[in-house]
Amino acid sequence: MLRQVLMSATLALVLTAGAFSAPPEVVPVPQPDPVKWQELKVAANAIVVLSAQPASEWDVATGPQPYTFESGRYAAFLLPEGGTLRVTITGPDKTKTRLLLTAGASPPPDPVNDPLAEKIKAELELDKTPAARKAKQVLDLAAVYKQIAKTCQDPTITTANQLMATARQSAAEMVDNDPALPKGTRVLAGVRDNVVSKEVALIFPKNDVLTQQQRDAATALFTRLALILEAH
């Protein structure tokens, strides 16, 4: 089941590090309505920033509170595709705006402005694997990352090390297990070691019990990686 997710300080760190493609979209909060829940469609797996002028209080009925800044003038959210979230924004005059956020389709990767895509492209260009074989490896790795994005929300996996061990095993079985390659070959090692591992380390700096914010950040990252690879 899709989970409701919010941006936390961890996701702020990921954003600063360039794991997401473009500056977050800033969406003004609609005019207050004391009764009606107003639906607001946002992009899935992308940071969306809502702006309320003047500074306001932000309240979510269930789940952690949003990441707010500039004394409540802005709040940042991140939802998976199909996810929904109800948030109430209360202005200094106590007027309320009730929003139902609904996440639509994930935005496609932007090969021009996406710094993460540029890093992956550079590593793929350095990889000397024949073009036809490399194209298949890229799609296989994208499939692995789609699977890992779902695994990030698996409640039976409780620590960062467990999650990464599962990810490595999936890659070994689905990408590296090619009888045409020498035993022990790590396919697309440049992408995995020089790009992906560094992005993951920002989310999991040490082996702690996974927080929901870390799970959500990892889900968004691996979804993004899969989309970038599929678009290559």
C-alpha atoms as an extended CHARMM CRD file, in Angstrom:
* protein
*
       232  EXT
         1         1  MET       CA              0.0000000000        0.0000000000        0.0000000000  PROA      1               0.0000000000
         2         2  LEU       CA              1.3020000000        3.4170000000       -0.8860000000  PROA      2               0.0000000000
         3         3  ARG       CA              2.3910000000        5.3680000000        2.1580000000  PROA      3               0.0000000000
         4         4  GLN       CA              1.8700000000        9.0230000000        2.9290000000  PROA      4               0.0000000000
         5         5  VAL       CA              5.2700000000       10.6700000000        3.1290000000  PROA      5               0.0000000000
         6         6  LEU       CA              6.6630000000       14.0340000000        4.1220000000  PROA      6               0.0000000000
         7         7  MET       CA              9.9890000000       15.6900000000        3.6360000000  PROA      7               0.0000000000
         8         8  SER       CA             12.2090000000       15.6470000000        6.7270000000  PROA      8               0.0000000000
         9         9  ALA       CA             15.6190000000       17.0610000000        7.4850000000  PROA      9               0.0000000000
        10        10  THR       CA             17.0640000000       13.9380000000        5.8780000000  PROA      10              0.0000000000
        11        11  LEU       CA             15.3180000000       14.7560000000        2.6080000000  PROA      11              0.0000000000
        12        12  ALA       CA             16.5440000000       18.3260000000        2.9030000000  PROA      12              0.0000000000
        13        13  LEU       CA             20.0730000000       16.9320000000        2.9730000000  PROA      13              0.0000000000
        14        14  VAL       CA             19.3850000000       14.7980000000       -0.0940000000  PROA      14              0.0000000000
        15        15  LEU       CA             17.9790000000       17.8200000000       -1.9180000000  PROA      15              0.0000000000
        16        16  THR       CA             21.0360000000       19.9130000000       -1.0590000000  PROA      16              0.0000000000
        17        17  ALA       CA             23.2520000000       17.1220000000       -2.3590000000  PROA      17              0.0000000000
        18        18  GLY       CA             21.5320000000       17.1840000000       -5.7430000000  PROA      18              0.0000000000
        19        19  ALA       CA             19.7440000000       13.8480000000       -5.6600000000  PROA      19              0.0000000000
        20        20  PHE       CA             16.6820000000       15.4500000000       -7.2120000000  PROA      20              0.0000000000
        21        21  SER       CA             16.7030000000       16.9720000000      -10.6330000000  PROA      21              0.0000000000
        22        22  ALA       CA             15.4830000000       20.5430000000      -10.3970000000  PROA      22              0.0000000000
        23        23  PRO       CA             14.6960000000       23.2120000000       -7.8240000000  PROA      23              0.0000000000
        24        24  PRO       CA             11.4650000000       22.2890000000       -6.0280000000  PROA      24              0.0000000000
        25        25  GLU       CA              8.2470000000       23.6470000000       -7.4850000000  PROA      25              0.0000000000
        26        26  VAL       CA              6.7420000000       26.3700000000       -5.2900000000  PROA      26              0.0000000000
        27        27  VAL       CA              2.9340000000       26.2720000000       -5.1610000000  PROA      27              0.0000000000
        28        28  PRO       CA              0.9150000000       29.0390000000       -3.4470000000  PROA      28              0.0000000000
        29        29  VAL       CA             -1.6390000000       27.8750000000       -0.8920000000  PROA      29              0.0000000000
        30        30  PRO       CA             -5.2230000000       28.5330000000       -2.1600000000  PROA      30              0.0000000000
        31        31  GLN       CA             -7.5030000000       31.0430000000       -0.5050000000  PROA      31              0.0000000000
        32        32  PRO       CA             -8.8810000000       29.9100000000        2.8870000000  PROA      32              0.0000000000
        33        33  ASP       CA            -12.0910000000       27.9230000000        3.0280000000  PROA      33              0.0000000000
        34        34  PRO       CA            -13.4260000000       27.2230000000        6.5320000000  PROA      34              0.0000000000
        35        35  VAL       CA            -15.2830000000       24.0520000000        5.4960000000  PROA      35              0.0000000000
        36        36  LYS       CA            -14.2080000000       22.6110000000        2.1750000000  PROA      36              0.0000000000
        37        37  TRP       CA            -11.1640000000       20.3770000000        1.6420000000  PROA      37              0.0000000000
        38        38  GLN       CA             -9.5130000000       21.7210000000       -1.5060000000  PROA      38              0.0000000000
        39        39  GLU       CA             -7.7190000000       19.1700000000       -3.6700000000  PROA      39              0.0000000000
        40        40  LEU       CA             -4.2490000000       20.0990000000       -4.8630000000  PROA      40              0.0000000000
        41        41  LYS       CA             -2.4950000000       17.8370000000       -7.3610000000  PROA      41              0.0000000000
        42        42  VAL       CA              1.2920000000       17.5910000000       -7.0020000000  PROA      42              0.0000000000
        43        43  ALA       CA              3.9980000000       15.6540000000       -8.7990000000  PROA      43              0.0000000000
        44        44  ALA       CA              4.8720000000       12.2460000000       -7.3940000000  PROA      44              0.0000000000
        45        45  ASN       CA              8.3570000000       11.4780000000       -6.0740000000  PROA      45              0.0000000000
        46        46  ALA       CA              9.3140000000       15.1200000000       -6.3330000000  PROA      46              0.0000000000
        47        47  ILE       CA              9.7450000000       17.7120000000       -3.6300000000  PROA      47              0.0000000000
        48        48  VAL       CA              6.9060000000       20.2390000000       -3.6960000000  PROA      48              0.0000000000
        49        49  VAL       CA              7.0760000000       23.4260000000       -1.6540000000  PROA      49              0.0000000000
        50        50  LEU       CA              3.8350000000       25.1340000000       -0.6070000000  PROA      50              0.0000000000
        51        51  SER       CA              3.9840000000       28.8240000000        0.2320000000  PROA      51              0.0000000000
        52        52  ALA       CA              1.6690000000       30.6010000000        2.6560000000  PROA      52              0.0000000000
        53        53  GLN       CA              1.8280000000       34.3610000000        3.0830000000  PROA      53              0.0000000000
        54        54  PRO       CA              2.0020000000       35.4860000000        5.7990000000  PROA      54              0.0000000000
        55        55  ALA       CA              3.6830000000       32.8220000000        7.9250000000  PROA      55              0.0000000000
        56        56  SER       CA              1.2850000000       30.0580000000        8.9870000000  PROA      56              0.0000000000
        57        57  GLU       CA              0.9760000000       26.9350000000       11.0730000000  PROA      57              0.0000000000
        58        58  TRP       CA              0.9530000000       23.5850000000        9.2520000000  PROA      58              0.0000000000
        59        59  ASP       CA             -0.7960000000       20.5610000000       10.7000000000  PROA      59              0.0000000000
        60        60  VAL       CA             -1.1350000000       17.0160000000        9.3830000000  PROA      60              0.0000000000
        61        61  ALA       CA             -3.8260000000       14.8510000000       10.9650000000  PROA      61              0.0000000000
        62        62  THR       CA             -1.7060000000       11.6820000000       10.9270000000  PROA      62              0.0000000000
        63        63  GLY       CA              1.9940000000       11.2140000000       10.4260000000  PROA      63              0.0000000000
        64        64  PRO       CA              4.9590000000       13.5150000000       11.0570000000  PROA      64              0.0000000000
        65        65  GLN       CA              4.6580000000       17.2460000000       10.5650000000  PROA      65              0.0000000000
        66        66  PRO       CA              5.9950000000       18.7610000000        7.3110000000  PROA      66              0.0000000000
        67        67  TYR       CA              9.4220000000       20.2960000000        6.9730000000  PROA      67              0.0000000000
        68        68  THR       CA              8.7470000000       24.0410000000        7.3760000000  PROA      68              0.0000000000
        69        69  PHE       CA             11.0750000000       26.9820000000        7.0150000000  PROA      69              0.0000000000
        70        70  GLU       CA             11.1250000000       30.7900000000        7.1110000000  PROA      70              0.0000000000
        71        71  SER       CA              8.8970000000       30.7680000000       10.2010000000  PROA      71              0.0000000000
        72        72  GLY       CA              6.1370000000       28.8080000000        8.4800000000  PROA      72              0.0000000000
        73        73  ARG       CA              6.0100000000       30.6960000000        5.2040000000  PROA      73              0.0000000000
        74        74  TYR       CA              6.9280000000       27.4980000000        3.3640000000  PROA      74              0.0000000000
        75        75  ALA       CA              6.4040000000       23.7620000000        3.8780000000  PROA      75              0.0000000000
        76        76  ALA       CA              7.9600000000       20.9600000000        1.8270000000  PROA      76              0.0000000000
        77        77  PHE       CA              6.2870000000       17.6680000000        0.9460000000  PROA      77              0.0000000000
        78        78  LEU       CA              7.1790000000       14.4980000000       -0.9380000000  PROA      78              0.0000000000
        79        79  LEU       CA              4.5460000000       11.9300000000       -1.8960000000  PROA      79              0.0000000000
        80        80  PRO       CA              4.7450000000        8.6800000000       -3.8730000000  PROA      80              0.0000000000
        81        81  GLU       CA              2.6330000000        8.2130000000       -6.9730000000  PROA      81              0.0000000000
        82        82  GLY       CA             -1.0100000000        7.8620000000       -5.9480000000  PROA      82              0.0000000000
        83        83  GLY       CA             -0.3060000000        9.0670000000       -2.4230000000  PROA      83              0.0000000000
        84        84  THR       CA             -2.6140000000       11.4840000000       -0.6110000000  PROA      84              0.0000000000
        85        85  LEU       CA             -2.2050000000       13.7060000000        2.4230000000  PROA      85              0.0000000000
        86        86  ARG       CA             -4.5080000000       16.0610000000        4.3180000000  PROA      86              0.0000000000
        87        87  VAL       CA             -2.9170000000       19.2070000000        5.7390000000  PROA      87              0.0000000000
        88        88  THR       CA             -4.4870000000       22.2010000000        7.4750000000  PROA      88              0.0000000000
        89        89  ILE       CA             -2.7970000000       25.6000000000        7.1470000000  PROA      89              0.0000000000
        90        90  THR       CA             -3.7390000000       28.1540000000        9.7890000000  PROA      90              0.0000000000
        91        91  GLY       CA             -2.8470000000       31.7890000000        9.2220000000  PROA      91              0.0000000000
        92        92  PRO       CA             -2.0310000000       34.3300000000       11.9460000000  PROA      92              0.0000000000
        93        93  ASP       CA             -5.6450000000       35.5540000000       11.7770000000  PROA      93              0.0000000000
        94        94  LYS       CA             -6.7740000000       31.9340000000       12.5000000000  PROA      94              0.0000000000
        95        95  THR       CA             -8.2930000000       31.4410000000        9.0520000000  PROA      95              0.0000000000
        96        96  LYS       CA             -7.8030000000       27.8950000000        7.8040000000  PROA      96              0.0000000000
        97        97  THR       CA             -7.0530000000       26.3400000000        4.4520000000  PROA      97              0.0000000000
        98        98  ARG       CA             -7.6820000000       22.6060000000        4.2620000000  PROA      98              0.0000000000
        99        99  LEU       CA             -5.7780000000       20.8440000000        1.5100000000  PROA      99              0.0000000000
       100       100  LEU       CA             -5.9520000000       17.3160000000        0.1680000000  PROA      100             0.0000000000
       101       101  LEU       CA             -2.6480000000       16.7250000000       -1.6110000000  PROA      101             0.0000000000
       102       102  THR       CA             -2.8180000000       14.0960000000       -4.3540000000  PROA      102             0.0000000000
       103       103  ALA       CA              0.3170000000       12.8980000000       -6.1180000000  PROA      103             0.0000000000
       104       104  GLY       CA              0.0500000000       12.2900000000       -9.8490000000  PROA      104             0.0000000000
       105       105  ALA       CA              2.5490000000       10.7260000000      -12.2260000000  PROA      105             0.0000000000
       106       106  SER       CA              6.2510000000       10.9260000000      -11.4670000000  PROA      106             0.0000000000
       107       107  PRO       CA              8.0750000000       13.6180000000      -13.4480000000  PROA      107             0.0000000000
       108       108  PRO       CA             10.3660000000       12.2470000000      -16.1630000000  PROA      108             0.0000000000
       109       109  PRO       CA             14.0870000000       12.7810000000      -15.6260000000  PROA      109             0.0000000000
       110       110  ASP       CA             15.4960000000       15.8860000000      -17.2940000000  PROA      110             0.0000000000
       111       111  PRO       CA             18.7470000000       14.8680000000      -19.0000000000  PROA      111             0.0000000000
       112       112  VAL       CA             19.7980000000       18.5090000000      -19.3850000000  PROA      112             0.0000000000
       113       113  ASN       CA             19.2580000000       19.9440000000      -15.9250000000  PROA      113             0.0000000000
       114       114  ASP       CA             19.4430000000       16.8580000000      -13.7260000000  PROA      114             0.0000000000
       115       115  PRO       CA             22.8630000000       16.7340000000      -12.0000000000  PROA      115             0.0000000000
       116       116  LEU       CA             22.2730000000       13.1270000000      -10.9530000000  PROA      116             0.0000000000
       117       117  ALA       CA             21.5530000000       12.1640000000      -14.5630000000  PROA      117             0.0000000000
       118       118  GLU       CA             24.7350000000       13.9450000000      -15.6560000000  PROA      118             0.0000000000
       119       119  LYS       CA             26.8160000000       11.9530000000      -13.1690000000  PROA      119             0.0000000000
       120       120  ILE       CA             25.3060000000        8.6890000000      -14.3870000000  PROA      120             0.0000000000
       121       121  LYS       CA             25.8230000000        9.6680000000      -18.0150000000  PROA      121             0.0000000000
       122       122  ALA       CA             29.4960000000       10.4210000000      -17.3550000000  PROA      122             0.0000000000
       123       123  GLU       CA             30.0570000000        7.0390000000      -15.7230000000  PROA      123             0.0000000000
       124       124  LEU       CA             28.2590000000        5.2120000000      -18.5440000000  PROA      124             0.0000000000
       125       125  GLU       CA             30.4570000000        6.9590000000      -21.0830000000  PROA      125             0.0000000000
       126       126  LEU       CA             33.5530000000        5.7490000000      -19.2240000000  PROA      126             0.0000000000
       127       127  ASP       CA             32.2560000000        2.1760000000      -19.2180000000  PROA      127             0.0000000000
       128       128  LYS       CA             33.8860000000        0.2440000000      -22.0830000000  PROA      128             0.0000000000
       129       129  THR       CA             31.2450000000       -2.4770000000      -22.3450000000  PROA      129             0.0000000000
       130       130  PRO       CA             30.0180000000       -2.9700000000      -25.9500000000  PROA      130             0.0000000000
       131       131  ALA       CA             27.0300000000       -0.7510000000      -26.6570000000  PROA      131             0.0000000000
       132       132  ALA       CA             24.4310000000       -3.4730000000      -27.1860000000  PROA      132             0.0000000000
       133       133  ARG       CA             25.3670000000       -5.3290000000      -24.0200000000  PROA      133             0.0000000000
       134       134  LYS       CA             25.6120000000       -2.1110000000      -22.0210000000  PROA      134             0.0000000000
       135       135  ALA       CA             22.1180000000       -1.0630000000      -23.1290000000  PROA      135             0.0000000000
       136       136  LYS       CA             20.7090000000       -4.2950000000      -21.7110000000  PROA      136             0.0000000000
       137       137  GLN       CA             22.7040000000       -3.8970000000      -18.4930000000  PROA      137             0.0000000000
       138       138  VAL       CA             21.3470000000       -0.3850000000      -18.0280000000  PROA      138             0.0000000000
       139       139  LEU       CA             17.7460000000       -1.6140000000      -18.3340000000  PROA      139             0.0000000000
       140       140  ASP       CA             18.4680000000       -4.5400000000      -16.0070000000  PROA      140             0.0000000000
       141       141  LEU       CA             19.8920000000       -2.1580000000      -13.4020000000  PROA      141             0.0000000000
       142       142  ALA       CA             16.8510000000        0.0990000000      -13.7710000000  PROA      142             0.0000000000
       143       143  ALA       CA             14.6260000000       -2.9190000000      -13.0460000000  PROA      143             0.0000000000
       144       144  VAL       CA             16.6870000000       -3.6690000000       -9.9380000000  PROA      144             0.0000000000
       145       145  TYR       CA             16.2850000000       -0.1170000000       -8.6860000000  PROA      145             0.0000000000
       146       146  LYS       CA             12.5270000000       -0.2420000000       -9.2130000000  PROA      146             0.0000000000
       147       147  GLN       CA             12.4340000000       -3.3670000000       -7.0810000000  PROA      147             0.0000000000
       148       148  ILE       CA             14.6430000000       -1.8100000000       -4.4070000000  PROA      148             0.0000000000
       149       149  ALA       CA             12.3750000000        1.2670000000       -4.3020000000  PROA      149             0.0000000000
       150       150  LYS       CA              9.5510000000       -1.0260000000       -3.1790000000  PROA      150             0.0000000000
       151       151  THR       CA             11.8110000000       -2.9780000000       -0.8200000000  PROA      151             0.0000000000
       152       152  CYS       CA             12.6380000000        0.2540000000        1.0260000000  PROA      152             0.0000000000
       153       153  GLN       CA              9.1290000000        0.1140000000        2.5170000000  PROA      153             0.0000000000
       154       154  ASP       CA              9.3460000000       -3.5610000000        3.5750000000  PROA      154             0.0000000000
       155       155  PRO       CA              8.6690000000       -3.6250000000        7.3490000000  PROA      155             0.0000000000
       156       156  THR       CA             10.6430000000       -6.8680000000        7.7510000000  PROA      156             0.0000000000
       157       157  ILE       CA             13.8070000000       -4.9580000000        6.8060000000  PROA      157             0.0000000000
       158       158  THR       CA             14.6370000000       -2.8480000000        9.8330000000  PROA      158             0.0000000000
       159       159  THR       CA             18.1830000000       -1.4830000000        9.4260000000  PROA      159             0.0000000000
       160       160  ALA       CA             20.1810000000        0.3180000000        6.7590000000  PROA      160             0.0000000000
       161       161  ASN       CA             22.6370000000       -2.5900000000        6.4890000000  PROA      161             0.0000000000
       162       162  GLN       CA             19.8120000000       -5.0580000000        5.9110000000  PROA      162             0.0000000000
       163       163  LEU       CA             18.3590000000       -2.8790000000        3.1930000000  PROA      163             0.0000000000
       164       164  MET       CA             21.6780000000       -2.4130000000        1.4300000000  PROA      164             0.0000000000
       165       165  ALA       CA             22.4990000000       -6.1180000000        1.6930000000  PROA      165             0.0000000000
       166       166  THR       CA             19.1750000000       -6.9040000000        0.0330000000  PROA      166             0.0000000000
       167       167  ALA       CA             19.9140000000       -4.3330000000       -2.6670000000  PROA      167             0.0000000000
       168       168  ARG       CA             23.3450000000       -5.8260000000       -3.3460000000  PROA      168             0.0000000000
       169       169  GLN       CA             21.9050000000       -9.3290000000       -3.5220000000  PROA      169             0.0000000000
       170       170  SER       CA             19.2410000000       -8.2060000000       -5.9790000000  PROA      170             0.0000000000
       171       171  ALA       CA             21.8740000000       -6.5790000000       -8.1910000000  PROA      171             0.0000000000
       172       172  ALA       CA             24.0720000000       -9.6780000000       -8.0530000000  PROA      172             0.0000000000
       173       173  GLU       CA             21.1900000000      -11.9300000000       -9.0990000000  PROA      173             0.0000000000
       174       174  MET       CA             19.5460000000       -9.7020000000      -11.6910000000  PROA      174             0.0000000000
       175       175  VAL       CA             22.5130000000       -7.8570000000      -13.2180000000  PROA      175             0.0000000000
       176       176  ASP       CA             25.8480000000       -9.4830000000      -12.3750000000  PROA      176             0.0000000000
       177       177  ASN       CA             24.7300000000      -13.0880000000      -12.8880000000  PROA      177             0.0000000000
       178       178  ASP       CA             25.6220000000      -13.1500000000      -16.5860000000  PROA      178             0.0000000000
       179       179  PRO       CA             27.2930000000      -16.3800000000      -17.7800000000  PROA      179             0.0000000000
       180       180  ALA       CA             28.9850000000      -14.3990000000      -20.5610000000  PROA      180             0.0000000000
       181       181  LEU       CA             30.9690000000      -12.4010000000      -17.9940000000  PROA      181             0.0000000000
       182       182  PRO       CA             33.9040000000      -13.5100000000      -15.8300000000  PROA      182             0.0000000000
       183       183  LYS       CA             32.8120000000      -14.6680000000      -12.3940000000  PROA      183             0.0000000000
       184       184  GLY       CA             32.7630000000      -11.8460000000       -9.8870000000  PROA      184             0.0000000000
       185       185  THR       CA             32.2160000000       -9.0930000000      -12.4570000000  PROA      185             0.0000000000
       186       186  ARG       CA             30.2480000000       -6.1360000000      -11.1200000000  PROA      186             0.0000000000
       187       187  VAL       CA             28.2170000000       -4.7480000000      -14.0050000000  PROA      187             0.0000000000
       188       188  LEU       CA             28.2110000000       -0.9470000000      -14.3970000000  PROA      188             0.0000000000
       189       189  ALA       CA             30.4760000000       -0.6350000000      -11.3570000000  PROA      189             0.0000000000
       190       190  GLY       CA             31.1970000000        3.0310000000      -12.0760000000  PROA      190             0.0000000000
       191       191  VAL       CA             27.5440000000        3.9990000000      -11.8010000000  PROA      191             0.0000000000
       192       192  ARG       CA             26.9730000000        1.8650000000       -8.7270000000  PROA      192             0.0000000000
       193       193  ASP       CA             30.1470000000        2.7940000000       -6.8250000000  PROA      193             0.0000000000
       194       194  ASN       CA             30.8130000000        6.3830000000       -7.8610000000  PROA      194             0.0000000000
       195       195  VAL       CA             27.2410000000        7.6790000000       -8.0390000000  PROA      195             0.0000000000
       196       196  VAL       CA             24.6240000000        5.4930000000       -6.3950000000  PROA      196             0.0000000000
       197       197  SER       CA             26.6380000000        4.4950000000       -3.3210000000  PROA      197             0.0000000000
       198       198  LYS       CA             27.4260000000        8.1360000000       -2.5750000000  PROA      198             0.0000000000
       199       199  GLU       CA             23.7840000000        9.1780000000       -2.8790000000  PROA      199             0.0000000000
       200       200  VAL       CA             22.7010000000        6.3190000000       -0.6300000000  PROA      200             0.0000000000
       201       201  ALA       CA             25.3280000000        7.2730000000        1.9620000000  PROA      201             0.0000000000
       202       202  LEU       CA             23.6360000000       10.6650000000        2.3330000000  PROA      202             0.0000000000
       203       203  ILE       CA             20.4470000000        8.9370000000        3.4050000000  PROA      203             0.0000000000
       204       204  PHE       CA             22.0990000000        6.2380000000        5.5400000000  PROA      204             0.0000000000
       205       205  PRO       CA             25.2350000000        7.7500000000        7.1170000000  PROA      205             0.0000000000
       206       206  LYS       CA             25.3850000000        4.8260000000        9.5650000000  PROA      206             0.0000000000
       207       207  ASN       CA             23.6840000000        1.5320000000       10.3170000000  PROA      207             0.0000000000
       208       208  ASP       CA             20.7480000000        2.6390000000       12.4250000000  PROA      208             0.0000000000
       209       209  VAL       CA             17.1970000000        1.3820000000       12.6230000000  PROA      209             0.0000000000
       210       210  LEU       CA             15.4120000000        2.7630000000        9.5780000000  PROA      210             0.0000000000
       211       211  THR       CA             13.1680000000        5.7660000000       10.0910000000  PROA      211             0.0000000000
       212       212  GLN       CA             10.1380000000        6.3460000000        7.8820000000  PROA      212             0.0000000000
       213       213  GLN       CA             11.8160000000        9.4610000000        6.5210000000  PROA      213             0.0000000000
       214       214  GLN       CA             14.8470000000        7.4180000000        5.4660000000  PROA      214             0.0000000000
       215       215  ARG       CA             12.6420000000        4.8020000000        3.8430000000  PROA      215             0.0000000000
       216       216  ASP       CA             10.7830000000        7.4740000000        1.9010000000  PROA      216             0.0000000000
       217       217  ALA       CA             13.9670000000        9.2470000000        0.8420000000  PROA      217             0.0000000000
       218       218  ALA       CA             15.4460000000        5.9590000000       -0.3840000000  PROA      218             0.0000000000
       219       219  THR       CA             12.2410000000        5.0660000000       -2.2410000000  PROA      219             0.0000000000
       220       220  ALA       CA             12.3340000000        8.4170000000       -4.0270000000  PROA      220             0.0000000000
       221       221  LEU       CA             16.0490000000        8.0660000000       -4.8350000000  PROA      221             0.0000000000
       222       222  PHE       CA             15.8360000000        4.5570000000       -6.3160000000  PROA      222             0.0000000000
       223       223  THR       CA             12.7150000000        5.4860000000       -8.2790000000  PROA      223             0.0000000000
       224       224  ARG       CA             14.6060000000        8.4550000000       -9.6970000000  PROA      224             0.0000000000
       225       225  LEU       CA             17.6280000000        6.3090000000      -10.5420000000  PROA      225             0.0000000000
       226       226  ALA       CA             15.4260000000        3.8270000000      -12.4070000000  PROA      226             0.0000000000
       227       227  LEU       CA             13.7760000000        6.6030000000      -14.4390000000  PROA      227             0.0000000000
       228       228  ILE       CA             17.1410000000        8.1270000000      -15.3530000000  PROA      228             0.0000000000
       229       229  LEU       CA             18.5350000000        4.7820000000      -16.4980000000  PROA      229             0.0000000000
       230       230  GLU       CA             15.4310000000        3.9530000000      -18.5290000000  PROA      230             0.0000000000
       231       231  ALA       CA             15.7040000000        7.3170000000      -20.2840000000  PROA      231             0.0000000000
       232       232  HSD       CA             19.3730000000        6.8710000000      -21.1480000000  PROA      232             0.0000000000
